[in-house]
Amino acid sequence: MVAAWPLVRRRSGRQSRRVTQILPTKKAARVHLAWAVAAVGFVTLIGAAGFRSVPSVLLDPLHDEFGWSHATISSAVSINLLLYGLISPFAAALMDRLGLRRVVSGALVLIALGSGLTIFMNSSWQLLLCWGLLVGVGTGSMSMTFVATITGRWFVARRGLVTGILTAAGATGQLIFLPLIANLATDYGWRVPALVAAGTALAVVPLVLLFLRDYPSDVGLRAYGAPEGSTAGQRVESTGSSAVRAVTALWTAMRRPAFWLLAGGFAICGASTNGLIGTHFVTAAHDHGMPATTAASLLALVGVFDVGGTIVSGWLTDRWDPRYLLIGYYSLRGLSLLILPSLLGPTAQPSVWVFIVFYGLDWVATVPPTVALCREWFGVDGPIVFGWVFASHQIGAALAATGAGVIRDAQGSYNLAWYLAGGLCAAAALMSASIGRRLVTA
């Protein structure tokens, strides 16, 4: 009687709804394609990170061979960092127009050209062209807006976590490539690692063309975690100019104080990470007598903890107020930079290891909460607006990369650069505390 009861009731509206609810549950047990797209994005960002590891290790070899000053070489890095940010919002709009696969594969080819052509250079302007222009445009076309685009199109649930995982790809690439490039440069000269970086970028292109997809709706799916009837993951046709859309999104965002607070804080984030530590840590440690290979290994170790820190930050962003996370990240980063000059020496003392661990956990932990706040404030234009916020990140990085090189040439040490960056981080924490909340997205 009990067993037969569902058969007796199967024609009722309630039982029909119950059967309808069971079927999606069975489908949900399958692995959603969104995770495969995220995996391809992760590998792609690792491939692009190959070149990101090159400049910090090759500053001294280029100085020794060509006699170029640290400021001149750092200028090439600054152009790279600047374009890495300024291209970003236009790339986000271009991804809407041309698709992820075309934009990302083209970007990887540019990175390979810029890195590979450096082996033929004999003048500093060629370094500016290759390291600065070609690689800057290439990396900028698949920067953090690539992360924001994937998570915005393919995920509703777990957005913060996936943002953290994809952001950690850069750190993973740093972990893989920094020791490799440092050893290759020591054993075979700087040209071999430049070719390795170029080859790595090219090797990822077939993977992008074969497996990366633009929208869930292209393959008959909704975004991961989207409820039935949701439009999340549906293709949105873009018929206008990508450049116009990027500029329009900026103009709209500029009218809100939240944009300026996010952009200002992220500019300081870029100055205190990619621009300062990422570009100059190896040289600064070498100034204190530490072998370059040891310093490069320490910088690579930052990537180890960066992976965990960024993923945890993404997990926390799904659960906590992202503003409070930013306040904590910037405050602690500033304190660590203020004490760094007293930690460096000929060997890696335990205090240096503590700094590396802590700084690694904090390195790009700022990205998931910043992406979340851009999404809250600017809705569907969130990825493009984040591109402009990220542009400010790279402007800060470019200024710090050149500025620290100038300080080093003028004073013979980086101490003033560390102190200035520490103070700026305190300002970024105050900016983050001033951001309001405006939940506008699903």
C-alpha positions as CSV (number, residue, x, y, z in Angstrom):
1,M,0.0,0.0,0.0
2,V,2.8,2.4,0.9
3,A,4.8,1.4,-2.1
4,A,1.9,1.8,-4.4
5,W,1.0,5.3,-3.1
6,P,3.3,7.3,-5.4
7,L,1.7,5.5,-8.4
8,V,-1.8,6.4,-7.3
9,R,-0.7,10.0,-6.8
10,R,1.3,10.4,-10.0
11,R,-1.4,12.4,-11.8
12,S,-1.7,15.1,-9.2
13,G,-0.2,18.5,-9.8
14,R,1.9,18.1,-6.7
15,Q,3.4,14.8,-7.7
16,S,4.1,16.2,-11.3
17,R,6.0,19.0,-9.8
18,R,8.0,16.6,-7.7
19,V,9.0,14.5,-10.7
20,T,10.1,17.7,-12.5
21,Q,12.3,18.6,-9.6
22,I,14.0,15.2,-9.5
23,L,15.1,15.3,-13.1
24,P,17.3,18.4,-12.8
25,T,18.9,16.9,-9.7
26,K,20.1,13.9,-11.8
27,K,21.4,16.3,-14.5
28,A,23.1,18.4,-11.8
29,A,25.1,15.4,-10.8
30,R,27.1,15.7,-14.0
31,V,30.2,17.9,-14.1
32,H,29.2,21.3,-15.5
33,L,31.1,22.5,-18.5
34,A,31.8,25.7,-16.6
35,W,34.5,23.8,-14.7
36,A,36.2,22.7,-17.9
37,V,36.2,26.3,-19.2
38,A,37.7,27.5,-15.9
39,A,40.4,24.8,-16.2
40,V,41.3,26.0,-19.7
41,G,41.4,29.5,-18.4
42,F,43.7,28.5,-15.6
43,V,46.2,26.8,-17.9
44,T,46.1,29.7,-20.3
45,L,46.9,32.2,-17.6
46,I,49.8,30.0,-16.5
47,G,51.2,30.1,-20.0
48,A,50.9,33.8,-20.1
49,A,52.7,34.0,-16.8
50,G,55.8,32.6,-18.4
51,F,56.8,36.0,-19.6
52,R,55.6,37.8,-16.4
53,S,58.5,35.9,-14.7
54,V,61.1,37.1,-17.1
55,P,61.8,40.8,-16.3
56,S,62.6,40.5,-12.6
57,V,65.3,37.8,-13.3
58,L,66.8,39.4,-16.4
59,L,67.3,43.0,-15.2
60,D,70.9,42.3,-14.1
61,P,71.9,40.1,-17.2
62,L,70.6,42.9,-19.6
63,H,72.5,45.5,-17.6
64,D,75.7,43.5,-17.7
65,E,75.6,42.8,-21.4
66,F,74.3,46.1,-22.8
67,G,75.2,48.5,-20.1
68,W,71.7,49.9,-19.9
69,S,70.8,51.5,-16.6
70,H,68.2,49.9,-14.2
71,A,66.0,52.8,-14.9
72,T,66.1,52.2,-18.7
73,I,65.3,48.5,-18.4
74,S,62.6,49.3,-15.8
75,S,61.0,51.7,-18.3
76,A,60.4,48.8,-20.6
77,V,58.7,46.9,-17.7
78,S,56.7,50.0,-17.0
79,I,55.4,50.3,-20.5
80,N,54.5,46.6,-20.3
81,L,52.7,47.1,-17.0
82,L,50.9,50.2,-18.3
83,L,49.6,48.6,-21.4
84,Y,48.8,45.5,-19.5
85,G,46.2,47.6,-17.7
86,L,45.1,50.1,-20.3
87,I,44.3,47.4,-22.9
88,S,42.3,45.4,-20.4
89,P,38.9,47.2,-20.5
90,F,39.0,47.3,-24.4
91,A,39.9,43.6,-24.4
92,A,36.9,42.9,-22.2
93,A,34.6,44.7,-24.7
94,L,36.4,43.0,-27.6
95,M,35.7,39.6,-26.0
96,D,32.0,40.4,-26.2
97,R,32.4,41.3,-29.8
98,L,34.8,38.7,-31.2
99,G,34.7,36.0,-28.6
100,L,37.1,34.6,-26.0
101,R,38.9,32.2,-28.3
102,R,39.9,34.8,-30.9
103,V,41.0,37.4,-28.4
104,V,42.9,35.1,-26.1
105,S,44.7,33.1,-28.8
106,G,45.8,36.3,-30.6
107,A,47.1,37.7,-27.3
108,L,49.2,34.6,-26.7
109,V,50.7,35.0,-30.2
110,L,51.7,38.6,-29.4
111,I,53.3,37.5,-26.1
112,A,55.3,34.9,-28.0
113,L,56.5,37.4,-30.6
114,G,57.4,40.0,-28.0
115,S,59.4,37.5,-26.0
116,G,61.0,35.7,-28.9
117,L,62.1,38.8,-30.8
118,T,64.2,40.0,-27.9
119,I,67.0,37.6,-28.7
120,F,67.8,39.8,-31.8
121,M,67.8,43.2,-30.1
122,N,70.9,45.4,-29.7
123,S,69.4,48.7,-28.7
124,S,67.2,49.8,-25.8
125,W,64.3,51.0,-28.1
126,Q,64.0,47.4,-29.3
127,L,63.6,46.3,-25.7
128,L,60.8,48.9,-25.3
129,L,59.1,47.6,-28.4
130,C,59.3,43.9,-27.5
131,W,58.9,43.9,-23.7
132,G,56.8,47.0,-23.6
133,L,54.5,47.2,-26.6
134,L,54.1,43.7,-27.9
135,V,54.0,41.8,-24.6
136,G,52.1,44.6,-23.0
137,V,49.3,44.5,-25.5
138,G,49.3,40.6,-25.4
139,T,49.2,40.2,-21.6
140,G,46.7,43.1,-21.3
141,S,44.3,41.3,-23.7
142,M,44.0,38.4,-21.3
143,S,44.6,40.0,-17.9
144,M,42.2,39.9,-14.9
145,T,39.3,41.0,-17.1
146,F,39.6,37.5,-18.7
147,V,39.0,36.1,-15.2
148,A,36.1,38.5,-14.6
149,T,34.6,37.5,-18.0
150,I,34.8,33.8,-17.4
151,T,33.3,34.0,-13.9
152,G,30.6,36.5,-15.0
153,R,29.4,34.4,-17.9
154,W,29.9,30.8,-16.6
155,F,29.3,31.1,-12.9
156,V,26.6,32.3,-10.5
157,A,27.4,30.0,-7.6
158,R,31.1,29.9,-6.5
159,R,32.0,33.1,-8.4
160,G,34.3,34.3,-5.6
161,L,36.0,30.9,-5.3
162,V,36.6,30.5,-9.1
163,T,37.8,34.1,-9.3
164,G,40.4,33.2,-6.6
165,I,41.5,30.0,-8.4
166,L,41.9,31.7,-11.8
167,T,43.7,34.7,-10.2
168,A,46.1,32.2,-8.6
169,A,47.1,30.9,-12.0
170,G,49.5,33.8,-12.4
171,A,51.1,32.9,-9.1
172,T,51.3,29.2,-10.2
173,G,53.0,30.3,-13.4
174,Q,55.4,32.4,-11.3
175,L,56.1,29.3,-9.1
176,I,56.8,27.2,-12.2
177,F,58.8,29.7,-14.3
178,L,60.8,31.8,-11.9
179,P,63.3,29.1,-10.8
180,L,63.5,27.7,-14.3
181,I,64.2,31.1,-15.9
182,A,66.7,32.0,-13.2
183,N,68.6,28.8,-13.7
184,L,68.5,29.0,-17.5
185,A,69.7,32.6,-17.4
186,T,72.6,31.6,-15.1
187,D,73.6,28.5,-17.1
188,Y,72.9,29.6,-20.7
189,G,72.4,33.3,-20.8
190,W,69.2,35.4,-20.9
191,R,68.2,34.5,-24.5
192,V,67.3,30.9,-23.7
193,P,64.6,31.8,-21.1
194,A,63.2,34.4,-23.4
195,L,62.7,31.6,-26.0
196,V,61.2,29.3,-23.4
197,A,58.6,31.9,-22.4
198,A,57.7,32.4,-26.1
199,G,57.4,28.7,-26.7
200,T,55.2,28.3,-23.6
201,A,52.7,30.9,-24.8
202,L,52.5,29.3,-28.2
203,A,51.9,25.9,-26.8
204,V,48.7,27.0,-25.1
205,V,47.1,28.4,-28.3
206,P,45.8,25.0,-29.5
207,L,44.2,24.3,-26.1
208,V,42.4,27.7,-26.3
209,L,41.1,27.1,-29.8
210,L,39.9,23.5,-29.0
211,F,38.3,23.8,-25.6
212,L,37.4,27.4,-24.7
213,R,33.8,28.4,-25.2
214,D,32.2,31.8,-25.0
215,Y,28.8,31.4,-23.4
216,P,27.0,28.5,-21.7
217,S,24.0,29.1,-24.0
218,D,26.2,28.2,-26.9
219,V,26.2,24.6,-25.8
220,G,22.6,24.6,-24.4
221,L,23.5,25.3,-20.7
222,R,22.8,27.9,-18.0
223,A,25.6,29.4,-16.0
224,Y,26.7,27.2,-13.1
225,G,24.4,27.7,-10.2
226,A,21.9,29.7,-12.1
227,P,18.2,28.9,-11.2
228,E,15.8,27.7,-13.8
229,G,14.5,30.6,-15.9
230,S,17.6,32.7,-15.2
231,T,19.2,34.6,-18.1
232,A,22.7,34.1,-16.6
233,G,25.0,32.6,-19.2
234,Q,22.9,33.7,-22.2
235,R,24.7,35.1,-25.2
236,V,24.5,38.8,-25.4
237,E,25.1,40.0,-29.0
238,S,27.4,43.1,-29.2
239,T,26.9,45.1,-32.4
240,G,28.4,48.4,-31.5
241,S,32.1,49.4,-31.3
242,S,34.0,47.6,-28.5
243,A,36.0,50.8,-27.9
244,V,32.9,52.9,-27.6
245,R,31.4,50.4,-25.1
246,A,34.6,50.4,-23.0
247,V,34.7,54.2,-22.9
248,T,30.9,54.5,-22.2
249,A,31.3,52.1,-19.3
250,L,34.1,54.2,-17.9
251,W,32.2,57.4,-18.3
252,T,29.2,55.9,-16.4
253,A,31.5,54.5,-13.7
254,M,33.4,57.7,-13.1
255,R,30.2,59.4,-11.8
256,R,30.2,57.2,-8.8
257,P,32.7,57.6,-5.9
258,A,33.0,53.8,-5.5
259,F,34.9,53.7,-8.8
260,W,37.5,56.2,-7.7
261,L,37.9,54.4,-4.4
262,L,38.3,51.0,-6.0
263,A,40.7,52.4,-8.7
264,G,42.8,54.3,-6.2
265,G,43.2,51.3,-3.9
266,F,44.0,49.0,-6.8
267,A,46.6,51.4,-8.1
268,I,48.4,51.1,-4.8
269,C,48.0,47.4,-5.0
270,G,49.8,47.3,-8.3
271,A,52.5,49.6,-7.1
272,S,53.2,47.4,-4.0
273,T,53.2,44.1,-5.9
274,N,54.0,43.9,-9.6
275,G,55.7,47.2,-9.8
276,L,57.9,47.0,-6.7
277,I,58.3,43.5,-5.4
278,G,57.7,41.7,-8.7
279,T,60.2,43.8,-10.6
280,H,62.8,44.8,-8.0
281,F,62.9,42.2,-5.2
282,V,65.6,40.0,-6.9
283,T,67.8,43.0,-7.5
284,A,67.2,44.4,-4.0
285,A,68.1,41.2,-2.4
286,H,71.2,40.9,-4.6
287,D,72.2,44.3,-3.4
288,H,72.4,42.8,0.1
289,G,74.7,40.0,-1.0
290,M,72.0,37.4,-1.7
291,P,72.6,35.2,-4.9
292,A,70.2,36.0,-7.7
293,T,69.1,32.4,-7.9
294,T,68.3,32.3,-4.2
295,A,66.3,35.6,-4.5
296,A,64.4,34.3,-7.5
297,S,63.5,31.1,-5.6
298,L,62.2,33.3,-2.7
299,L,60.1,35.3,-5.2
300,A,58.8,32.0,-6.7
301,L,57.9,30.9,-3.2
302,V,55.7,34.0,-2.9
303,G,53.7,32.2,-5.7
304,V,53.3,29.1,-3.6
305,F,51.5,30.9,-0.9
306,D,49.8,33.3,-3.3
307,V,47.9,30.3,-4.7
308,G,46.5,29.4,-1.3
309,G,45.9,32.9,-0.2
310,T,44.0,33.9,-3.4
311,I,41.8,30.8,-3.3
312,V,41.0,31.4,0.3
313,S,40.3,35.0,-0.4
314,G,37.8,34.0,-3.1
315,W,36.1,31.6,-0.7
316,L,35.9,34.4,1.9
317,T,34.5,36.8,-0.7
318,D,31.5,34.5,-1.1
319,R,30.8,34.8,2.6
320,W,32.1,38.1,4.0
321,D,31.9,41.8,3.2
322,P,34.6,42.3,0.5
323,R,35.4,45.8,1.9
324,Y,36.6,44.4,5.2
325,L,38.8,41.9,3.4
326,L,40.4,44.7,1.4
327,I,41.0,46.8,4.6
328,G,42.8,43.8,6.2
329,Y,44.9,43.0,3.1
330,Y,46.2,46.5,2.5
331,S,46.9,47.2,6.2
332,L,48.9,44.0,6.7
333,R,50.8,44.5,3.4
334,G,51.8,48.0,4.4
335,L,53.2,46.8,7.7
336,S,55.3,44.1,6.0
337,L,56.8,46.5,3.5
338,L,57.9,48.9,6.3
339,I,60.0,46.2,7.9
340,L,61.4,44.6,4.8
341,P,64.6,46.7,4.6
342,S,65.7,45.3,8.0
343,L,65.1,41.7,6.9
344,L,67.3,41.5,3.7
345,G,70.8,40.1,3.9
346,P,73.3,37.7,2.2
347,T,71.3,34.7,3.3
348,A,67.6,33.9,3.6
349,Q,67.2,34.2,7.4
350,P,64.0,32.9,9.1
351,S,62.6,36.5,9.2
352,V,62.8,36.7,5.4
353,W,61.0,33.4,5.1
354,V,58.2,34.8,7.3
355,F,58.0,37.9,5.0
356,I,57.8,35.7,1.9
357,V,55.1,33.5,3.4
358,F,53.0,36.4,4.6
359,Y,53.4,38.5,1.4
360,G,52.6,35.5,-0.7
361,L,49.3,35.0,1.1
362,D,48.4,38.7,0.6
363,W,49.9,39.2,-3.0
364,V,46.7,39.1,-5.1
365,A,44.2,38.3,-2.5
366,T,42.7,41.7,-3.3
367,V,41.4,40.6,-6.7
368,P,38.3,38.5,-5.7
369,P,36.8,41.2,-3.4
370,T,37.6,43.9,-5.9
371,V,35.9,41.9,-8.7
372,A,32.9,41.3,-6.4
373,L,32.5,45.0,-5.6
374,C,32.7,46.0,-9.3
375,R,30.0,43.4,-10.0
376,E,27.8,44.8,-7.2
377,W,28.2,48.4,-8.3
378,F,28.2,48.1,-12.1
379,G,26.2,45.0,-12.9
380,V,26.6,43.6,-16.4
381,D,29.3,46.2,-17.2
382,G,31.2,44.9,-14.1
383,P,34.0,43.1,-16.1
384,I,34.6,46.2,-18.3
385,V,34.6,48.5,-15.3
386,F,37.0,46.1,-13.5
387,G,39.2,46.4,-16.6
388,W,39.4,50.1,-15.9
389,V,40.1,49.5,-12.2
390,F,42.7,47.0,-13.2
391,A,44.2,49.7,-15.6
392,S,44.7,51.8,-12.5
393,H,46.4,48.8,-10.9
394,Q,48.9,48.7,-13.8
395,I,49.4,52.5,-13.8
396,G,50.5,52.2,-10.2
397,A,52.7,49.2,-11.0
398,A,54.3,51.1,-13.9
399,L,55.0,54.2,-11.8
400,A,56.5,52.0,-9.0
401,A,58.6,50.0,-11.4
402,T,60.2,53.1,-12.9
403,G,60.2,55.1,-9.6
404,A,62.0,52.3,-7.7
405,G,64.6,52.0,-10.4
406,V,65.2,55.8,-10.2
407,I,65.5,55.6,-6.4
408,R,68.0,52.7,-6.7
409,D,70.1,54.6,-9.2
410,A,70.1,57.8,-7.2
411,Q,70.5,56.4,-3.6
412,G,72.1,53.0,-4.2
413,S,69.3,51.2,-2.3
414,Y,65.6,50.6,-2.4
415,N,64.9,51.6,1.2
416,L,62.9,54.7,0.4
417,A,60.8,52.8,-2.1
418,W,59.8,50.2,0.6
419,Y,58.8,53.0,3.0
420,L,56.8,54.9,0.5
421,A,54.9,51.8,-0.6
422,G,54.1,50.9,3.0
423,G,52.5,54.3,3.6
424,L,50.5,54.1,0.4
425,C,49.0,50.8,1.5
426,A,47.7,52.5,4.6
427,A,45.9,55.0,2.3
428,A,44.5,52.1,0.3
429,A,43.0,50.6,3.5
430,L,41.3,53.9,4.2
431,M,39.9,54.0,0.7
432,S,38.4,50.5,1.0
433,A,36.8,51.5,4.3
434,S,35.0,54.3,2.5
435,I,33.3,52.2,-0.2
436,G,29.6,51.6,0.2
437,R,27.5,48.6,-0.8
438,R,25.0,48.4,-3.6
439,L,23.8,45.0,-4.4
440,V,22.5,45.1,-8.0
441,T,23.4,41.7,-9.5
442,A,22.0,38.2,-9.4
